[in-house]
């Protein structure tokens, strides 16, 4: 987890308690959790919208078909070289 061990996490948590106080930490954690959930939801909606738009662009289906063929050829070459 980002190279942080238990002692580092304890120091960070201790500083957070000193800076924000014990009563404010649950509110901060809740707000952070809601923000992360909202960000993930927005990101997935943007990805879904992007996929829908990409299928409507000219030539996208052809490029996808060629990419699939190239991927299958790569898999086949890996099997043959074993």
PDB file with SEQRES, HELIX, SHEET and CRYST1 records, atoms N, CA, C and O in Angstrom:
SEQRES   1 A   82  UNK UNK UNK UNK UNK UNK UNK UNK UNK UNK UNK UNK UNK          
SEQRES   2 A   82  UNK UNK UNK UNK UNK UNK UNK UNK UNK UNK UNK UNK UNK          
SEQRES   3 A   82  UNK UNK UNK UNK UNK UNK UNK UNK UNK UNK UNK UNK UNK          
SEQRES   4 A   82  UNK UNK UNK UNK UNK UNK UNK UNK UNK UNK UNK UNK UNK          
SEQRES   5 A   82  UNK UNK UNK UNK UNK UNK UNK UNK UNK UNK UNK UNK UNK          
SEQRES   6 A   82  UNK UNK UNK UNK UNK UNK UNK UNK UNK UNK UNK UNK UNK          
SEQRES   7 A   82  UNK UNK UNK UNK                                              
HELIX    1 AA1 UNK A    6  UNK A   20  1                                  15    
HELIX    2 AA2 UNK A   22  UNK A   56  1                                  35    
HELIX    3 AA3 UNK A   60  UNK A   81  1                                  22    
CRYST1    1.000    1.000    1.000  90.00  90.00  90.00 P 1           1          
ATOM      1  N   UNK A   1       0.837  -1.183   0.000  1.00  0.00           N  
ATOM      2  CA  UNK A   1       0.000   0.000   0.000  1.00  0.00           C  
ATOM      3  C   UNK A   1       0.877   1.240   0.000  1.00  0.00           C  
ATOM      4  O   UNK A   1       1.050   1.860   1.049  1.00  0.00           O  
ATOM      5  N   UNK A   2       1.417   1.607  -1.100  1.00  0.00           N  
ATOM      6  CA  UNK A   2       2.240   2.794  -1.290  1.00  0.00           C  
ATOM      7  C   UNK A   2       3.505   2.758  -0.445  1.00  0.00           C  
ATOM      8  O   UNK A   2       4.087   3.810  -0.178  1.00  0.00           O  
ATOM      9  N   UNK A   3       3.942   1.595  -0.021  1.00  0.00           N  
ATOM     10  CA  UNK A   3       5.155   1.487   0.765  1.00  0.00           C  
ATOM     11  C   UNK A   3       5.007   1.992   2.196  1.00  0.00           C  
ATOM     12  O   UNK A   3       6.009   2.257   2.860  1.00  0.00           O  
ATOM     13  N   UNK A   4       3.784   2.127   2.678  1.00  0.00           N  
ATOM     14  CA  UNK A   4       3.569   2.579   4.049  1.00  0.00           C  
ATOM     15  C   UNK A   4       3.378   1.373   4.950  1.00  0.00           C  
ATOM     16  O   UNK A   4       2.561   0.493   4.678  1.00  0.00           O  
ATOM     17  N   UNK A   5       4.135   1.351   6.009  1.00  0.00           N  
ATOM     18  CA  UNK A   5       3.994   0.276   6.974  1.00  0.00           C  
ATOM     19  C   UNK A   5       3.113   0.703   8.134  1.00  0.00           C  
ATOM     20  O   UNK A   5       2.556   1.801   8.139  1.00  0.00           O  
ATOM     21  N   UNK A   6       2.996  -0.169   9.106  1.00  0.00           N  
ATOM     22  CA  UNK A   6       2.162   0.104  10.273  1.00  0.00           C  
ATOM     23  C   UNK A   6       2.642   1.327  11.059  1.00  0.00           C  
ATOM     24  O   UNK A   6       1.813   2.152  11.446  1.00  0.00           O  
ATOM     25  N   UNK A   7       3.940   1.476  11.309  1.00  0.00           N  
ATOM     26  CA  UNK A   7       4.371   2.663  12.072  1.00  0.00           C  
ATOM     27  C   UNK A   7       4.044   3.984  11.364  1.00  0.00           C  
ATOM     28  O   UNK A   7       3.633   4.953  12.002  1.00  0.00           O  
ATOM     29  N   UNK A   8       4.228   4.010  10.052  1.00  0.00           N  
ATOM     30  CA  UNK A   8       3.924   5.230   9.309  1.00  0.00           C  
ATOM     31  C   UNK A   8       2.438   5.564   9.367  1.00  0.00           C  
ATOM     32  O   UNK A   8       2.058   6.722   9.539  1.00  0.00           O  
ATOM     33  N   UNK A   9       1.595   4.530   9.221  1.00  0.00           N  
ATOM     34  CA  UNK A   9       0.153   4.752   9.277  1.00  0.00           C  
ATOM     35  C   UNK A   9      -0.282   5.230  10.652  1.00  0.00           C  
ATOM     36  O   UNK A   9      -1.164   6.081  10.764  1.00  0.00           O  
ATOM     37  N   UNK A  10       0.330   4.688  11.701  1.00  0.00           N  
ATOM     38  CA  UNK A  10       0.011   5.135  13.058  1.00  0.00           C  
ATOM     39  C   UNK A  10       0.397   6.593  13.271  1.00  0.00           C  
ATOM     40  O   UNK A  10      -0.342   7.345  13.908  1.00  0.00           O  
ATOM     41  N   UNK A  11       1.543   6.995  12.746  1.00  0.00           N  
ATOM     42  CA  UNK A  11       1.969   8.397  12.863  1.00  0.00           C  
ATOM     43  C   UNK A  11       1.004   9.307  12.119  1.00  0.00           C  
ATOM     44  O   UNK A  11       0.620  10.357  12.636  1.00  0.00           O  
ATOM     45  N   UNK A  12       0.605   8.916  10.903  1.00  0.00           N  
ATOM     46  CA  UNK A  12      -0.343   9.717  10.128  1.00  0.00           C  
ATOM     47  C   UNK A  12      -1.678   9.816  10.853  1.00  0.00           C  
ATOM     48  O   UNK A  12      -2.265  10.896  10.928  1.00  0.00           O  
ATOM     49  N   UNK A  13      -2.158   8.705  11.382  1.00  0.00           N  
ATOM     50  CA  UNK A  13      -3.422   8.713  12.122  1.00  0.00           C  
ATOM     51  C   UNK A  13      -3.313   9.586  13.374  1.00  0.00           C  
ATOM     52  O   UNK A  13      -4.233  10.341  13.690  1.00  0.00           O  
ATOM     53  N   UNK A  14      -2.201   9.483  14.077  1.00  0.00           N  
ATOM     54  CA  UNK A  14      -1.996  10.308  15.271  1.00  0.00           C  
ATOM     55  C   UNK A  14      -1.980  11.796  14.935  1.00  0.00           C  
ATOM     56  O   UNK A  14      -2.568  12.600  15.659  1.00  0.00           O  
ATOM     57  N   UNK A  15      -1.319  12.165  13.855  1.00  0.00           N  
ATOM     58  CA  UNK A  15      -1.308  13.571  13.432  1.00  0.00           C  
ATOM     59  C   UNK A  15      -2.708  14.039  13.054  1.00  0.00           C  
ATOM     60  O   UNK A  15      -3.089  15.168  13.361  1.00  0.00           O  
ATOM     61  N   UNK A  16      -3.476  13.176  12.389  1.00  0.00           N  
ATOM     62  CA  UNK A  16      -4.843  13.539  12.006  1.00  0.00           C  
ATOM     63  C   UNK A  16      -5.688  13.776  13.246  1.00  0.00           C  
ATOM     64  O   UNK A  16      -6.498  14.702  13.275  1.00  0.00           O  
ATOM     65  N   UNK A  17      -5.510  12.945  14.278  1.00  0.00           N  
ATOM     66  CA  UNK A  17      -6.277  13.119  15.519  1.00  0.00           C  
ATOM     67  C   UNK A  17      -5.881  14.428  16.191  1.00  0.00           C  
ATOM     68  O   UNK A  17      -6.737  15.148  16.706  1.00  0.00           O  
ATOM     69  N   UNK A  18      -4.595  14.737  16.189  1.00  0.00           N  
ATOM     70  CA  UNK A  18      -4.132  15.967  16.838  1.00  0.00           C  
ATOM     71  C   UNK A  18      -4.634  17.193  16.064  1.00  0.00           C  
ATOM     72  O   UNK A  18      -5.078  18.171  16.665  1.00  0.00           O  
ATOM     73  N   UNK A  19      -4.562  17.137  14.747  1.00  0.00           N  
ATOM     74  CA  UNK A  19      -4.938  18.294  13.933  1.00  0.00           C  
ATOM     75  C   UNK A  19      -6.450  18.507  13.918  1.00  0.00           C  
ATOM     76  O   UNK A  19      -6.916  19.624  14.145  1.00  0.00           O  
ATOM     77  N   UNK A  20      -7.223  17.450  13.655  1.00  0.00           N  
ATOM     78  CA  UNK A  20      -8.661  17.605  13.466  1.00  0.00           C  
ATOM     79  C   UNK A  20      -9.477  17.301  14.715  1.00  0.00           C  
ATOM     80  O   UNK A  20     -10.616  17.751  14.831  1.00  0.00           O  
ATOM     81  N   UNK A  21      -8.923  16.560  15.629  1.00  0.00           N  
ATOM     82  CA  UNK A  21      -9.666  16.202  16.833  1.00  0.00           C  
ATOM     83  C   UNK A  21     -10.476  14.943  16.609  1.00  0.00           C  
ATOM     84  O   UNK A  21     -10.817  14.606  15.475  1.00  0.00           O  
ATOM     85  N   UNK A  22     -10.781  14.250  17.691  1.00  0.00           N  
ATOM     86  CA  UNK A  22     -11.485  12.974  17.615  1.00  0.00           C  
ATOM     87  C   UNK A  22     -12.921  13.088  17.140  1.00  0.00           C  
ATOM     88  O   UNK A  22     -13.446  12.157  16.530  1.00  0.00           O  
ATOM     89  N   UNK A  23     -13.560  14.208  17.409  1.00  0.00           N  
ATOM     90  CA  UNK A  23     -14.958  14.362  17.021  1.00  0.00           C  
ATOM     91  C   UNK A  23     -15.114  14.657  15.532  1.00  0.00           C  
ATOM     92  O   UNK A  23     -16.139  14.322  14.939  1.00  0.00           O  
ATOM     93  N   UNK A  24     -14.125  15.269  14.936  1.00  0.00           N  
ATOM     94  CA  UNK A  24     -14.227  15.676  13.532  1.00  0.00           C  
ATOM     95  C   UNK A  24     -13.809  14.547  12.574  1.00  0.00           C  
ATOM     96  O   UNK A  24     -14.210  14.554  11.410  1.00  0.00           O  
ATOM     97  N   UNK A  25     -13.025  13.597  13.037  1.00  0.00           N  
ATOM     98  CA  UNK A  25     -12.532  12.532  12.163  1.00  0.00           C  
ATOM     99  C   UNK A  25     -13.641  11.700  11.514  1.00  0.00           C  
ATOM    100  O   UNK A  25     -13.543  11.437  10.316  1.00  0.00           O  
ATOM    101  N   UNK A  26     -14.678  11.273  12.216  1.00  0.00           N  
ATOM    102  CA  UNK A  26     -15.734  10.505  11.545  1.00  0.00           C  
ATOM    103  C   UNK A  26     -16.422  11.298  10.430  1.00  0.00           C  
ATOM    104  O   UNK A  26     -16.782  10.743   9.392  1.00  0.00           O  
ATOM    105  N   UNK A  27     -16.598  12.599  10.659  1.00  0.00           N  
ATOM    106  CA  UNK A  27     -17.197  13.435   9.617  1.00  0.00           C  
ATOM    107  C   UNK A  27     -16.287  13.523   8.399  1.00  0.00           C  
ATOM    108  O   UNK A  27     -16.754  13.456   7.262  1.00  0.00           O  
ATOM    109  N   UNK A  28     -15.000  13.671   8.637  1.00  0.00           N  
ATOM    110  CA  UNK A  28     -14.041  13.737   7.532  1.00  0.00           C  
ATOM    111  C   UNK A  28     -13.997  12.415   6.768  1.00  0.00           C  
ATOM    112  O   UNK A  28     -13.949  12.402   5.538  1.00  0.00           O  
ATOM    113  N   UNK A  29     -14.013  11.306   7.506  1.00  0.00           N  
ATOM    114  CA  UNK A  29     -14.007   9.991   6.851  1.00  0.00           C  
ATOM    115  C   UNK A  29     -15.255   9.763   6.030  1.00  0.00           C  
ATOM    116  O   UNK A  29     -15.187   9.228   4.923  1.00  0.00           O  
ATOM    117  N   UNK A  30     -16.389  10.162   6.562  1.00  0.00           N  
ATOM    118  CA  UNK A  30     -17.652  10.010   5.840  1.00  0.00           C  
ATOM    119  C   UNK A  30     -17.646  10.863   4.570  1.00  0.00           C  
ATOM    120  O   UNK A  30     -18.048  10.407   3.499  1.00  0.00           O  
ATOM    121  N   UNK A  31     -17.190  12.089   4.705  1.00  0.00           N  
ATOM    122  CA  UNK A  31     -17.119  12.975   3.538  1.00  0.00           C  
ATOM    123  C   UNK A  31     -16.169  12.447   2.482  1.00  0.00           C  
ATOM    124  O   UNK A  31     -16.450  12.536   1.287  1.00  0.00           O  
ATOM    125  N   UNK A  32     -15.053  11.901   2.913  1.00  0.00           N  
ATOM    126  CA  UNK A  32     -14.088  11.338   1.979  1.00  0.00           C  
ATOM    127  C   UNK A  32     -14.667  10.117   1.270  1.00  0.00           C  
ATOM    128  O   UNK A  32     -14.473   9.944   0.066  1.00  0.00           O  
ATOM    129  N   UNK A  33     -15.371   9.277   2.010  1.00  0.00           N  
ATOM    130  CA  UNK A  33     -15.999   8.100   1.410  1.00  0.00           C  
ATOM    131  C   UNK A  33     -17.057   8.478   0.386  1.00  0.00           C  
ATOM    132  O   UNK A  33     -17.134   7.878  -0.687  1.00  0.00           O  
ATOM    133  N   UNK A  34     -17.876   9.477   0.717  1.00  0.00           N  
ATOM    134  CA  UNK A  34     -18.900   9.937  -0.223  1.00  0.00           C  
ATOM    135  C   UNK A  34     -18.274  10.538  -1.470  1.00  0.00           C  
ATOM    136  O   UNK A  34     -18.755  10.322  -2.582  1.00  0.00           O  
ATOM    137  N   UNK A  35     -17.196  11.296  -1.280  1.00  0.00           N  
ATOM    138  CA  UNK A  35     -16.520  11.911  -2.420  1.00  0.00           C  
ATOM    139  C   UNK A  35     -15.921  10.843  -3.343  1.00  0.00           C  
ATOM    140  O   UNK A  35     -16.006  10.958  -4.565  1.00  0.00           O  
ATOM    141  N   UNK A  36     -15.316   9.809  -2.755  1.00  0.00           N  
ATOM    142  CA  UNK A  36     -14.742   8.738  -3.562  1.00  0.00           C  
ATOM    143  C   UNK A  36     -15.830   7.980  -4.307  1.00  0.00           C  
ATOM    144  O   UNK A  36     -15.648   7.625  -5.472  1.00  0.00           O  
ATOM    145  N   UNK A  37     -16.964   7.725  -3.649  1.00  0.00           N  
ATOM    146  CA  UNK A  37     -18.076   7.051  -4.309  1.00  0.00           C  
ATOM    147  C   UNK A  37     -18.625   7.868  -5.462  1.00  0.00           C  
ATOM    148  O   UNK A  37     -18.914   7.327  -6.529  1.00  0.00           O  
ATOM    149  N   UNK A  38     -18.768   9.160  -5.254  1.00  0.00           N  
ATOM    150  CA  UNK A  38     -19.266  10.047  -6.303  1.00  0.00           C  
ATOM    151  C   UNK A  38     -18.289  10.092  -7.473  1.00  0.00           C  
ATOM    152  O   UNK A  38     -18.703  10.094  -8.632  1.00  0.00           O  
ATOM    153  N   UNK A  39     -16.991  10.129  -7.167  1.00  0.00           N  
ATOM    154  CA  UNK A  39     -15.983  10.155  -8.220  1.00  0.00           C  
ATOM    155  C   UNK A  39     -16.027   8.875  -9.048  1.00  0.00           C  
ATOM    156  O   UNK A  39     -15.975   8.927 -10.277  1.00  0.00           O  
ATOM    157  N   UNK A  40     -16.122   7.723  -8.379  1.00  0.00           N  
ATOM    158  CA  UNK A  40     -16.178   6.447  -9.090  1.00  0.00           C  
ATOM    159  C   UNK A  40     -17.431   6.351  -9.953  1.00  0.00           C  
ATOM    160  O   UNK A  40     -17.382   5.849 -11.076  1.00  0.00           O  
ATOM    161  N   UNK A  41     -18.556   6.834  -9.423  1.00  0.00           N  
ATOM    162  CA  UNK A  41     -19.799   6.804 -10.188  1.00  0.00           C  
ATOM    163  C   UNK A  41     -19.690   7.691 -11.422  1.00  0.00           C  
ATOM    164  O   UNK A  41     -20.091   7.290 -12.514  1.00  0.00           O  
ATOM    165  N   UNK A  42     -19.155   8.880 -11.253  1.00  0.00           N  
ATOM    166  CA  UNK A  42     -18.974   9.780 -12.389  1.00  0.00           C  
ATOM    167  C   UNK A  42     -18.009   9.218 -13.415  1.00  0.00           C  
ATOM    168  O   UNK A  42     -18.218   9.370 -14.619  1.00  0.00           O  
ATOM    169  N   UNK A  43     -16.964   8.575 -12.949  1.00  0.00           N  
ATOM    170  CA  UNK A  43     -15.990   7.982 -13.852  1.00  0.00           C  
ATOM    171  C   UNK A  43     -16.607   6.848 -14.656  1.00  0.00           C  
ATOM    172  O   UNK A  43     -16.369   6.737 -15.859  1.00  0.00           O  
ATOM    173  N   UNK A  44     -17.401   6.004 -14.001  1.00  0.00           N  
ATOM    174  CA  UNK A  44     -18.033   4.900 -14.733  1.00  0.00           C  
ATOM    175  C   UNK A  44     -19.065   5.429 -15.721  1.00  0.00           C  
ATOM    176  O   UNK A  44     -19.205   4.880 -16.813  1.00  0.00           O  
ATOM    177  N   UNK A  45     -19.792   6.492 -15.357  1.00  0.00           N  
ATOM    178  CA  UNK A  45     -20.745   7.086 -16.294  1.00  0.00           C  
ATOM    179  C   UNK A  45     -20.028   7.669 -17.496  1.00  0.00           C  
ATOM    180  O   UNK A  45     -20.501   7.539 -18.625  1.00  0.00           O  
ATOM    181  N   UNK A  46     -18.885   8.314 -17.267  1.00  0.00           N  
ATOM    182  CA  UNK A  46     -18.116   8.881 -18.372  1.00  0.00           C  
ATOM    183  C   UNK A  46     -17.576   7.781 -19.273  1.00  0.00           C  
ATOM    184  O   UNK A  46     -17.564   7.928 -20.495  1.00  0.00           O  
ATOM    185  N   UNK A  47     -17.128   6.678 -18.675  1.00  0.00           N  
ATOM    186  CA  UNK A  47     -16.639   5.560 -19.484  1.00  0.00           C  
ATOM    187  C   UNK A  47     -17.765   4.965 -20.318  1.00  0.00           C  
ATOM    188  O   UNK A  47     -17.571   4.654 -21.493  1.00  0.00           O  
ATOM    189  N   UNK A  48     -18.939   4.805 -19.716  1.00  0.00           N  
ATOM    190  CA  UNK A  48     -20.082   4.271 -20.460  1.00  0.00           C  
ATOM    191  C   UNK A  48     -20.450   5.192 -21.613  1.00  0.00           C  
ATOM    192  O   UNK A  48     -20.719   4.726 -22.720  1.00  0.00           O  
ATOM    193  N   UNK A  49     -20.465   6.474 -21.364  1.00  0.00           N  
ATOM    194  CA  UNK A  49     -20.788   7.438 -22.405  1.00  0.00           C  
ATOM    195  C   UNK A  49     -19.725   7.417 -23.499  1.00  0.00           C  
ATOM    196  O   UNK A  49     -20.050   7.495 -24.684  1.00  0.00           O  
ATOM    197  N   UNK A  50     -18.472   7.313 -23.109  1.00  0.00           N  
ATOM    198  CA  UNK A  50     -17.384   7.259 -24.085  1.00  0.00           C  
ATOM    199  C   UNK A  50     -17.467   6.023 -24.952  1.00  0.00           C  
ATOM    200  O   UNK A  50     -17.196   6.091 -26.151  1.00  0.00           O  
ATOM    201  N   UNK A  51     -17.839   4.884 -24.368  1.00  0.00           N  
ATOM    202  CA  UNK A  51     -17.969   3.663 -25.153  1.00  0.00           C  
ATOM    203  C   UNK A  51     -19.120   3.783 -26.143  1.00  0.00           C  
ATOM    204  O   UNK A  51     -19.011   3.321 -27.279  1.00  0.00           O  
ATOM    205  N   UNK A  52     -20.221   4.398 -25.722  1.00  0.00           N  
ATOM    206  CA  UNK A  52     -21.353   4.569 -26.628  1.00  0.00           C  
ATOM    207  C   UNK A  52     -20.980   5.487 -27.782  1.00  0.00           C  
ATOM    208  O   UNK A  52     -21.344   5.220 -28.927  1.00  0.00           O  
ATOM    209  N   UNK A  53     -20.263   6.556 -27.496  1.00  0.00           N  
ATOM    210  CA  UNK A  53     -19.870   7.479 -28.552  1.00  0.00           C  
ATOM    211  C   UNK A  53     -18.856   6.849 -29.497  1.00  0.00           C  
ATOM    212  O   UNK A  53     -18.899   7.085 -30.704  1.00  0.00           O  
ATOM    213  N   UNK A  54     -17.950   6.052 -28.955  1.00  0.00           N  
ATOM    214  CA  UNK A  54     -16.920   5.464 -29.807  1.00  0.00           C  
ATOM    215  C   UNK A  54     -17.511   4.477 -30.805  1.00  0.00           C  
ATOM    216  O   UNK A  54     -16.976   4.315 -31.901  1.00  0.00           O  
ATOM    217  N   UNK A  55     -18.603   3.816 -30.443  1.00  0.00           N  
ATOM    218  CA  UNK A  55     -19.225   2.876 -31.370  1.00  0.00           C  
ATOM    219  C   UNK A  55     -19.932   3.597 -32.512  1.00  0.00           C  
ATOM    220  O   UNK A  55     -20.186   2.995 -33.555  1.00  0.00           O  
ATOM    221  N   UNK A  56     -20.252   4.872 -32.333  1.00  0.00           N  
ATOM    222  CA  UNK A  56     -20.946   5.622 -33.362  1.00  0.00           C  
ATOM    223  C   UNK A  56     -19.987   6.289 -34.338  1.00  0.00           C  
ATOM    224  O   UNK A  56     -20.417   6.724 -35.407  1.00  0.00           O  
ATOM    225  N   UNK A  57     -18.726   6.381 -34.014  1.00  0.00           N  
ATOM    226  CA  UNK A  57     -17.764   7.018 -34.903  1.00  0.00           C  
ATOM    227  C   UNK A  57     -17.487   6.134 -36.099  1.00  0.00           C  
ATOM    228  O   UNK A  57     -17.457   4.910 -35.972  1.00  0.00           O  
ATOM    229  N   UNK A  58     -17.280   6.741 -37.271  1.00  0.00           N  
ATOM    230  CA  UNK A  58     -17.001   5.925 -38.460  1.00  0.00           C  
ATOM    231  C   UNK A  58     -15.648   5.222 -38.350  1.00  0.00           C  
ATOM    232  O   UNK A  58     -14.657   5.815 -37.923  1.00  0.00           O  
ATOM    233  N   UNK A  59     -15.629   3.969 -38.736  1.00  0.00           N  
ATOM    234  CA  UNK A  59     -14.398   3.197 -38.755  1.00  0.00           C  
ATOM    235  C   UNK A  59     -14.040   2.514 -37.455  1.00  0.00           C  
ATOM    236  O   UNK A  59     -13.088   1.736 -37.412  1.00  0.00           O  
ATOM    237  N   UNK A  60     -14.776   2.784 -36.397  1.00  0.00           N  
ATOM    238  CA  UNK A  60     -14.432   2.203 -35.094  1.00  0.00           C  
ATOM    239  C   UNK A  60     -14.649   0.698 -35.109  1.00  0.00           C  
ATOM    240  O   UNK A  60     -13.828  -0.049 -34.578  1.00  0.00           O  
ATOM    241  N   UNK A  61     -15.727   0.250 -35.701  1.00  0.00           N  
ATOM    242  CA  UNK A  61     -15.994  -1.194 -35.750  1.00  0.00           C  
ATOM    243  C   UNK A  61     -14.907  -1.918 -36.528  1.00  0.00           C  
ATOM    244  O   UNK A  61     -14.470  -3.000 -36.137  1.00  0.00           O  
ATOM    245  N   UNK A  62     -14.473  -1.319 -37.628  1.00  0.00           N  
ATOM    246  CA  UNK A  62     -13.429  -1.950 -38.434  1.00  0.00           C  
ATOM    247  C   UNK A  62     -12.115  -2.035 -37.657  1.00  0.00           C  
ATOM    248  O   UNK A  62     -11.425  -3.054 -37.691  1.00  0.00           O  
ATOM    249  N   UNK A  63     -11.784  -0.965 -36.966  1.00  0.00           N  
ATOM    250  CA  UNK A  63     -10.548  -0.957 -36.177  1.00  0.00           C  
ATOM    251  C   UNK A  63     -10.636  -1.973 -35.048  1.00  0.00           C  
ATOM    252  O   UNK A  63      -9.653  -2.652 -34.750  1.00  0.00           O  
ATOM    253  N   UNK A  64     -11.791  -2.086 -34.423  1.00  0.00           N  
ATOM    254  CA  UNK A  64     -11.976  -3.069 -33.352  1.00  0.00           C  
ATOM    255  C   UNK A  64     -11.822  -4.490 -33.889  1.00  0.00           C  
ATOM    256  O   UNK A  64     -11.234  -5.346 -33.229  1.00  0.00           O  
ATOM    257  N   UNK A  65     -12.352  -4.737 -35.086  1.00  0.00           N  
ATOM    258  CA  UNK A  65     -12.228  -6.066 -35.680  1.00  0.00           C  
ATOM    259  C   UNK A  65     -10.766  -6.391 -35.969  1.00  0.00           C  
ATOM    260  O   UNK A  65     -10.317  -7.510 -35.719  1.00  0.00           O  
ATOM    261  N   UNK A  66     -10.029  -5.427 -36.490  1.00  0.00           N  
ATOM    262  CA  UNK A  66      -8.607  -5.647 -36.780  1.00  0.00           C  
ATOM    263  C   UNK A  66      -7.840  -5.865 -35.479  1.00  0.00           C  
ATOM    264  O   UNK A  66      -6.964  -6.727 -35.414  1.00  0.00           O  
ATOM    265  N   UNK A  67      -8.159  -5.097 -34.451  1.00  0.00           N  
ATOM    266  CA  UNK A  67      -7.478  -5.265 -33.170  1.00  0.00           C  
ATOM    267  C   UNK A  67      -7.739  -6.657 -32.601  1.00  0.00           C  
ATOM    268  O   UNK A  67      -6.831  -7.282 -32.053  1.00  0.00           O  
ATOM    269  N   UNK A  68      -8.968  -7.145 -32.726  1.00  0.00           N  
ATOM    270  CA  UNK A  68      -9.294  -8.488 -32.247  1.00  0.00           C  
ATOM    271  C   UNK A  68      -8.497  -9.546 -33.002  1.00  0.00           C  
ATOM    272  O   UNK A  68      -8.018 -10.510 -32.405  1.00  0.00           O  
ATOM    273  N   UNK A  69      -8.356  -9.366 -34.313  1.00  0.00           N  
ATOM    274  CA  UNK A  69      -7.573 -10.318 -35.108  1.00  0.00           C  
ATOM    275  C   UNK A  69      -6.102 -10.298 -34.704  1.00  0.00           C  
ATOM    276  O   UNK A  69      -5.466 -11.347 -34.608  1.00  0.00           O  
ATOM    277  N   UNK A  70      -5.570  -9.116 -34.471  1.00  0.00           N  
ATOM    278  CA  UNK A  70      -4.168  -9.001 -34.048  1.00  0.00           C  
ATOM    279  C   UNK A  70      -3.975  -9.659 -32.683  1.00  0.00           C  
ATOM    280  O   UNK A  70      -2.989 -10.363 -32.469  1.00  0.00           O  
ATOM    281  N   UNK A  71      -4.908  -9.435 -31.764  1.00  0.00           N  
ATOM    282  CA  UNK A  71      -4.815 -10.060 -30.440  1.00  0.00           C  
ATOM    283  C   UNK A  71      -4.866 -11.582 -30.537  1.00  0.00           C  
ATOM    284  O   UNK A  71      -4.123 -12.278 -29.845  1.00  0.00           O  
ATOM    285  N   UNK A  72      -5.744 -12.096 -31.398  1.00  0.00           N  
ATOM    286  CA  UNK A  72      -5.822 -13.551 -31.543  1.00  0.00           C  
ATOM    287  C   UNK A  72      -4.553 -14.096 -32.190  1.00  0.00           C  
ATOM    288  O   UNK A  72      -4.116 -15.199 -31.862  1.00  0.00           O  
ATOM    289  N   UNK A  73      -3.963 -13.335 -33.101  1.00  0.00           N  
ATOM    290  CA  UNK A  73      -2.700 -13.772 -33.715  1.00  0.00           C  
ATOM    291  C   UNK A  73      -1.576 -13.784 -32.680  1.00  0.00           C  
ATOM    292  O   UNK A  73      -0.728 -14.676 -32.696  1.00  0.00           O  
ATOM    293  N   UNK A  74      -1.568 -12.801 -31.784  1.00  0.00           N  
ATOM    294  CA  UNK A  74      -0.552 -12.778 -30.724  1.00  0.00           C  
ATOM    295  C   UNK A  74      -0.696 -13.985 -29.813  1.00  0.00           C  
ATOM    296  O   UNK A  74       0.295 -14.614 -29.442  1.00  0.00           O  
ATOM    297  N   UNK A  75      -1.935 -14.306 -29.455  1.00  0.00           N  
ATOM    298  CA  UNK A  75      -2.175 -15.472 -28.599  1.00  0.00           C  
ATOM    299  C   UNK A  75      -1.730 -16.750 -29.295  1.00  0.00           C  
ATOM    300  O   UNK A  75      -1.130 -17.625 -28.671  1.00  0.00           O  
ATOM    301  N   UNK A  76      -2.022 -16.856 -30.581  1.00  0.00           N  
ATOM    302  CA  UNK A  76      -1.636 -18.031 -31.339  1.00  0.00           C  
ATOM    303  C   UNK A  76      -0.118 -18.147 -31.430  1.00  0.00           C  
ATOM    304  O   UNK A  76       0.429 -19.245 -31.328  1.00  0.00           O  
ATOM    305  N   UNK A  77       0.566 -17.014 -31.622  1.00  0.00           N  
ATOM    306  CA  UNK A  77       2.032 -17.070 -31.709  1.00  0.00           C  
ATOM    307  C   UNK A  77       2.635 -17.469 -30.374  1.00  0.00           C  
ATOM    308  O   UNK A  77       3.660 -18.151 -30.342  1.00  0.00           O  
ATOM    309  N   UNK A  78       2.015 -17.055 -29.259  1.00  0.00           N  
ATOM    310  CA  UNK A  78       2.527 -17.470 -27.942  1.00  0.00           C  
ATOM    311  C   UNK A  78       2.371 -18.965 -27.748  1.00  0.00           C  
ATOM    312  O   UNK A  78       3.245 -19.616 -27.176  1.00  0.00           O  
ATOM    313  N   UNK A  79       1.253 -19.515 -28.223  1.00  0.00           N  
ATOM    314  CA  UNK A  79       1.018 -20.959 -28.090  1.00  0.00           C  
ATOM    315  C   UNK A  79       2.015 -21.715 -28.952  1.00  0.00           C  
ATOM    316  O   UNK A  79       2.547 -22.742 -28.530  1.00  0.00           O  
ATOM    317  N   UNK A  80       2.271 -21.223 -30.143  1.00  0.00           N  
ATOM    318  CA  UNK A  80       3.179 -21.929 -31.052  1.00  0.00           C  
ATOM    319  C   UNK A  80       4.625 -21.849 -30.626  1.00  0.00           C  
ATOM    320  O   UNK A  80       5.403 -22.753 -30.931  1.00  0.00           O  
ATOM    321  N   UNK A  81       5.008 -20.795 -29.931  1.00  0.00           N  
ATOM    322  CA  UNK A  81       6.408 -20.655 -29.532  1.00  0.00           C  
ATOM    323  C   UNK A  81       6.724 -21.382 -28.233  1.00  0.00           C  
ATOM    324  O   UNK A  81       7.890 -21.454 -27.844  1.00  0.00           O  
ATOM    325  N   UNK A  82       5.722 -21.920 -27.555  1.00  0.00           N  
ATOM    326  CA  UNK A  82       5.979 -22.639 -26.306  1.00  0.00           C  
ATOM    327  C   UNK A  82       6.648 -23.936 -26.531  1.00  0.00           C  
ATOM    328  O   UNK A  82       6.931 -24.659 -25.575  1.00  0.00           O  
TER     329      UNK A  82                                                      
END                                                                             
